[in-house]
């Protein structure tokens, strides 16, 4: 892996998207998901910034400040997961280059596939937490910024869905099908998708109704 890509979040948007469009194994869908999730929760935090200090929202200011602290921490976590996903995928990219007649290939591949599921699973969990936070921003934050909460919700929902595909493609490739089907992270992924896709879509509908009448 190019050492410069280990700090991918320090790249310009132009450089990051150029690498994303290249044949290089990273960044890929997992890193892109984490970045989109970070953008989504940043929009939630923006709602907070536009709410604090306003007399109209004085009674919820403490709640908003607490949400902002959580949002800022989550943004940093998701940005870190851009790099972590690349690091987790590196062993799998290497395993795919092992000749198929190598007797140790299957074991190495299984370990690499399991490792590669880790960061996308963390991305999904973080996006779920982000949606919970954005839901509160939408309820309590400035009505003038409610569209930003809606945008953030849709981005985090999409990021979660995208991250899940990076899990399922790896479990689908596992030789140990019993392990793949019973994998706790896979079950959790499905549960997260069901819960938070519904929540994200509901937030979008609610915000759209508020702003379009």
DAQUI-V630542 format. One record per residue. N is the residue number from 1. RES is the residue in three letters. SS is DSSP state (alpha for helix, beta for strand, coil for the rest). NEAR is the number of other C-alpha atoms within 10 Angstrom. D_FIRST is the distance of its C-alpha to the first C-alpha in whole Angstrom. Layout:
n=N res=RES ss=SS near=NEAR d_first=D_FIRST
n=N res=RES ss=SS near=NEAR d_first=D_FIRST
//
This chain:
n=1 res=UNK ss=coil near=12 d_first=0
n=2 res=UNK ss=coil near=8 d_first=4
n=3 res=UNK ss=alpha near=7 d_first=6
n=4 res=UNK ss=alpha near=9 d_first=8
n=5 res=UNK ss=alpha near=17 d_first=7
n=6 res=UNK ss=alpha near=16 d_first=8
n=7 res=UNK ss=alpha near=13 d_first=11
n=8 res=UNK ss=alpha near=21 d_first=12
n=9 res=UNK ss=alpha near=16 d_first=15
n=10 res=UNK ss=alpha near=12 d_first=16
n=11 res=UNK ss=coil near=13 d_first=15
n=12 res=UNK ss=coil near=10 d_first=19
n=13 res=UNK ss=alpha near=11 d_first=20
n=14 res=UNK ss=alpha near=9 d_first=20
n=15 res=UNK ss=alpha near=12 d_first=16
n=16 res=UNK ss=alpha near=17 d_first=15
n=17 res=UNK ss=alpha near=13 d_first=17
n=18 res=UNK ss=alpha near=11 d_first=16
n=19 res=UNK ss=alpha near=18 d_first=12
n=20 res=UNK ss=alpha near=17 d_first=14
n=21 res=UNK ss=coil near=12 d_first=16
n=22 res=UNK ss=coil near=12 d_first=14
n=23 res=UNK ss=coil near=9 d_first=13
n=24 res=UNK ss=coil near=11 d_first=9
n=25 res=UNK ss=coil near=16 d_first=9
n=26 res=UNK ss=coil near=26 d_first=8
n=27 res=UNK ss=coil near=25 d_first=10
n=28 res=UNK ss=coil near=19 d_first=13
n=29 res=UNK ss=alpha near=21 d_first=16
n=30 res=UNK ss=alpha near=32 d_first=16
n=31 res=UNK ss=alpha near=29 d_first=14
n=32 res=UNK ss=alpha near=22 d_first=17
n=33 res=UNK ss=alpha near=30 d_first=20
n=34 res=UNK ss=alpha near=33 d_first=19
n=35 res=UNK ss=alpha near=22 d_first=19
n=36 res=UNK ss=alpha near=24 d_first=22
n=37 res=UNK ss=alpha near=33 d_first=24
n=38 res=UNK ss=alpha near=30 d_first=23
n=39 res=UNK ss=alpha near=20 d_first=25
n=40 res=UNK ss=alpha near=30 d_first=28
n=41 res=UNK ss=alpha near=33 d_first=29
n=42 res=UNK ss=alpha near=23 d_first=29
n=43 res=UNK ss=alpha near=25 d_first=32
n=44 res=UNK ss=alpha near=32 d_first=33
n=45 res=UNK ss=alpha near=28 d_first=33
n=46 res=UNK ss=alpha near=19 d_first=35
n=47 res=UNK ss=alpha near=27 d_first=38
n=48 res=UNK ss=alpha near=28 d_first=38
n=49 res=UNK ss=alpha near=16 d_first=38
n=50 res=UNK ss=coil near=14 d_first=41
n=51 res=UNK ss=coil near=24 d_first=43
n=52 res=UNK ss=coil near=20 d_first=43
n=53 res=UNK ss=coil near=11 d_first=46
n=54 res=UNK ss=coil near=11 d_first=48
n=55 res=UNK ss=alpha near=9 d_first=52
n=56 res=UNK ss=alpha near=11 d_first=51
n=57 res=UNK ss=alpha near=15 d_first=49
n=58 res=UNK ss=alpha near=13 d_first=50
n=59 res=UNK ss=alpha near=11 d_first=51
n=60 res=UNK ss=alpha near=13 d_first=47
n=61 res=UNK ss=alpha near=19 d_first=45
n=62 res=UNK ss=alpha near=12 d_first=44
n=63 res=UNK ss=alpha near=16 d_first=43
n=64 res=UNK ss=alpha near=24 d_first=41
n=65 res=UNK ss=alpha near=16 d_first=40
n=66 res=UNK ss=alpha near=12 d_first=38
n=67 res=UNK ss=alpha near=21 d_first=37
n=68 res=UNK ss=alpha near=24 d_first=35
n=69 res=UNK ss=alpha near=13 d_first=34
n=70 res=UNK ss=alpha near=16 d_first=32
n=71 res=UNK ss=alpha near=25 d_first=31
n=72 res=UNK ss=alpha near=15 d_first=29
n=73 res=UNK ss=alpha near=12 d_first=28
n=74 res=UNK ss=alpha near=21 d_first=26
n=75 res=UNK ss=alpha near=24 d_first=25
n=76 res=UNK ss=alpha near=12 d_first=23
n=77 res=UNK ss=alpha near=16 d_first=22
n=78 res=UNK ss=alpha near=27 d_first=21
n=79 res=UNK ss=alpha near=23 d_first=18
n=80 res=UNK ss=alpha near=19 d_first=17
n=81 res=UNK ss=alpha near=26 d_first=16
n=82 res=UNK ss=alpha near=29 d_first=14
n=83 res=UNK ss=alpha near=21 d_first=11
n=84 res=UNK ss=alpha near=21 d_first=13
n=85 res=UNK ss=alpha near=28 d_first=12
n=86 res=UNK ss=alpha near=23 d_first=9
n=87 res=UNK ss=alpha near=19 d_first=9
n=88 res=UNK ss=alpha near=20 d_first=11
n=89 res=UNK ss=alpha near=23 d_first=10
n=90 res=UNK ss=alpha near=17 d_first=7
n=91 res=UNK ss=alpha near=17 d_first=10
n=92 res=UNK ss=alpha near=21 d_first=12
n=93 res=UNK ss=alpha near=17 d_first=10
n=94 res=UNK ss=alpha near=13 d_first=10
n=95 res=UNK ss=alpha near=20 d_first=14
n=96 res=UNK ss=coil near=13 d_first=15
n=97 res=UNK ss=coil near=9 d_first=14
n=98 res=UNK ss=coil near=15 d_first=17
n=99 res=UNK ss=coil near=10 d_first=20
n=100 res=UNK ss=coil near=11 d_first=22
n=101 res=UNK ss=coil near=8 d_first=25
n=102 res=UNK ss=coil near=8 d_first=23
n=103 res=UNK ss=coil near=10 d_first=25
n=104 res=UNK ss=coil near=11 d_first=23
n=105 res=UNK ss=alpha near=15 d_first=21
n=106 res=UNK ss=alpha near=17 d_first=22
n=107 res=UNK ss=alpha near=12 d_first=22
n=108 res=UNK ss=alpha near=16 d_first=19
n=109 res=UNK ss=alpha near=21 d_first=18
n=110 res=UNK ss=alpha near=19 d_first=21
n=111 res=UNK ss=alpha near=14 d_first=19
n=112 res=UNK ss=alpha near=22 d_first=16
n=113 res=UNK ss=alpha near=24 d_first=18
n=114 res=UNK ss=alpha near=19 d_first=20
n=115 res=UNK ss=alpha near=18 d_first=17
n=116 res=UNK ss=alpha near=26 d_first=15
n=117 res=UNK ss=alpha near=24 d_first=19
n=118 res=UNK ss=alpha near=17 d_first=19
n=119 res=UNK ss=alpha near=27 d_first=17
n=120 res=UNK ss=alpha near=30 d_first=19
n=121 res=UNK ss=alpha near=23 d_first=22
n=122 res=UNK ss=alpha near=21 d_first=22
n=123 res=UNK ss=alpha near=30 d_first=21
n=124 res=UNK ss=alpha near=30 d_first=24
n=125 res=UNK ss=alpha near=18 d_first=26
n=126 res=UNK ss=alpha near=24 d_first=26
n=127 res=UNK ss=alpha near=33 d_first=27
n=128 res=UNK ss=alpha near=25 d_first=30
n=129 res=UNK ss=alpha near=18 d_first=31
n=130 res=UNK ss=alpha near=27 d_first=30
n=131 res=UNK ss=alpha near=27 d_first=33
n=132 res=UNK ss=alpha near=16 d_first=35
n=133 res=UNK ss=alpha near=23 d_first=35
n=134 res=UNK ss=alpha near=34 d_first=35
n=135 res=UNK ss=alpha near=21 d_first=38
n=136 res=UNK ss=alpha near=15 d_first=40
n=137 res=UNK ss=alpha near=28 d_first=39
n=138 res=UNK ss=alpha near=24 d_first=41
n=139 res=UNK ss=alpha near=13 d_first=44
n=140 res=UNK ss=alpha near=19 d_first=44
n=141 res=UNK ss=coil near=27 d_first=43
n=142 res=UNK ss=coil near=19 d_first=44
n=143 res=UNK ss=alpha near=18 d_first=45
n=144 res=UNK ss=alpha near=11 d_first=44
n=145 res=UNK ss=alpha near=19 d_first=41
n=146 res=UNK ss=alpha near=24 d_first=41
n=147 res=UNK ss=alpha near=19 d_first=39
n=148 res=UNK ss=alpha near=23 d_first=36
n=149 res=UNK ss=alpha near=33 d_first=36
n=150 res=UNK ss=alpha near=26 d_first=37
n=151 res=UNK ss=alpha near=21 d_first=34
n=152 res=UNK ss=alpha near=32 d_first=32
n=153 res=UNK ss=alpha near=35 d_first=33
n=154 res=UNK ss=alpha near=22 d_first=32
n=155 res=UNK ss=alpha near=24 d_first=28
n=156 res=UNK ss=alpha near=32 d_first=28
n=157 res=UNK ss=alpha near=28 d_first=29
n=158 res=UNK ss=alpha near=19 d_first=27
n=159 res=UNK ss=alpha near=29 d_first=24
n=160 res=UNK ss=alpha near=30 d_first=25
n=161 res=UNK ss=alpha near=20 d_first=26
n=162 res=UNK ss=alpha near=21 d_first=23
n=163 res=UNK ss=alpha near=28 d_first=21
n=164 res=UNK ss=alpha near=24 d_first=24
n=165 res=UNK ss=alpha near=15 d_first=23
n=166 res=UNK ss=alpha near=20 d_first=19
n=167 res=UNK ss=alpha near=23 d_first=21
n=168 res=UNK ss=alpha near=16 d_first=24
n=169 res=UNK ss=alpha near=12 d_first=22
n=170 res=UNK ss=alpha near=18 d_first=20
n=171 res=UNK ss=alpha near=23 d_first=24
n=172 res=UNK ss=alpha near=13 d_first=25
n=173 res=UNK ss=coil near=13 d_first=23
n=174 res=UNK ss=coil near=19 d_first=24
n=175 res=UNK ss=coil near=13 d_first=26
n=176 res=UNK ss=coil near=12 d_first=28
n=177 res=UNK ss=alpha near=12 d_first=30
n=178 res=UNK ss=alpha near=9 d_first=32
n=179 res=UNK ss=alpha near=12 d_first=29
n=180 res=UNK ss=alpha near=19 d_first=28
n=181 res=UNK ss=alpha near=14 d_first=31
n=182 res=UNK ss=alpha near=10 d_first=32
n=183 res=UNK ss=coil near=14 d_first=28
n=184 res=UNK ss=alpha near=10 d_first=30
n=185 res=UNK ss=alpha near=18 d_first=27
n=186 res=UNK ss=alpha near=18 d_first=27
n=187 res=UNK ss=alpha near=13 d_first=31
n=188 res=UNK ss=alpha near=14 d_first=30
n=189 res=UNK ss=alpha near=23 d_first=28
n=190 res=UNK ss=alpha near=13 d_first=31
n=191 res=UNK ss=alpha near=12 d_first=33
n=192 res=UNK ss=alpha near=20 d_first=31
n=193 res=UNK ss=alpha near=19 d_first=31
n=194 res=UNK ss=alpha near=11 d_first=35
n=195 res=UNK ss=alpha near=11 d_first=36
n=196 res=UNK ss=alpha near=23 d_first=33
n=197 res=UNK ss=alpha near=21 d_first=34
n=198 res=UNK ss=alpha near=13 d_first=37
n=199 res=UNK ss=alpha near=19 d_first=37
n=200 res=UNK ss=alpha near=25 d_first=35
n=201 res=UNK ss=alpha near=15 d_first=37
n=202 res=UNK ss=alpha near=16 d_first=40
n=203 res=UNK ss=alpha near=23 d_first=39
n=204 res=UNK ss=alpha near=19 d_first=39
n=205 res=UNK ss=alpha near=12 d_first=42
n=206 res=UNK ss=alpha near=14 d_first=44
n=207 res=UNK ss=alpha near=22 d_first=42
n=208 res=UNK ss=alpha near=14 d_first=43
n=209 res=UNK ss=alpha near=10 d_first=47
n=210 res=UNK ss=alpha near=12 d_first=47
n=211 res=UNK ss=alpha near=11 d_first=46
n=212 res=UNK ss=alpha near=6 d_first=48
n=213 res=UNK ss=coil near=6 d_first=51
//
